[in-house]
Amino acid sequence: MIRIFLLATLYQLVSRGTIFFFIQSLILLSLYLLGNFQEFLDSSHILLLDLLEISLLLEVVFGMFHIALIFIMQQKKKQVLKLILTFTSVVFCYFLLLAFKFLSAWFQL
């Protein structure tokens, strides 16, 4: 019984963490794109890129852990939709992370 309670609590924390880091990544991405039009300082861009990379990496880690917990919990109710949304957010954030790593290496930031 304690194991089920801990697993359910861990599932809630990981799912909320996944949502939080995905929204944070979208906000940081929009700030970075807005900064290109508003001509932010280079130091501000570098700070936003660093924060975005950390947020994207945490989103991918939490998302993969969330997918693993979905398969461990094996609750059929609404799990297919959660699995598809989590997988989509992980793939989007992973490719975004690769793109920004490429840009960082290209501009040698």
Salt bridges, closest charged atoms under 4 A:
GLU53 OE1 - LYS101 NZ 3.44
